[in-house]
Amino acid sequence: MTMTVKTAQSTRKLILRGLMIGTMALAVTACGKKERPRADLAASQVTTIGVNAYLWRATLDALSFMPLLQTDSNGGVIVTDWYANPKNPGERVKVTVSIVDQDLRADALRVAASRQVSQNGQWIDAPVQAATVQKLEDIILSKARDLRRAAITG
């Protein structure tokens, strides 16, 4: 046999082997369709709003006790109006939450808070403890994870 005949035979064998492997892969995939898990409900694209739906709903839930001034689900911004705790009427807070990604991730959430105290009948800006903002972020993220878990388990 010449070298070209051997090369042609080797090429045919490789092609047949590839076809057999491809056919087996398709058969296995077709059999596995019944056992495939449902789509990941936390995926970025499973939403009709511009940001992660779990973070959005968790933020609205966490801030539900405060009056809302502005909500933009496409831009991912929630701004509350000033809120004064009835137990401490001489102090009020305002919160702005920005959701900057479609994925459920900690860095997709930005929380900013402003605080004012009443002095001589006027509201004066006061510092907000970093732990307060961190705690609010943790609450929102925990609620978002819980919502995702509940949606996946059905």
Secondary structure, 3 states (H helix, E strand, C coil): CCHHHHHHHHHHHHHHHHHHHHHHHHHHHHHHHHHCCCCCCCCCCCCCCCCCHHHHHHHHHHCCCCCEEEEECCCCEEEECCECCCCCCCEEEEEEEEECCCCCCHHHEEEEEEEEEEECCEEEEECCCHHHHHHHHHHHHHHHHHHHHHHHHC
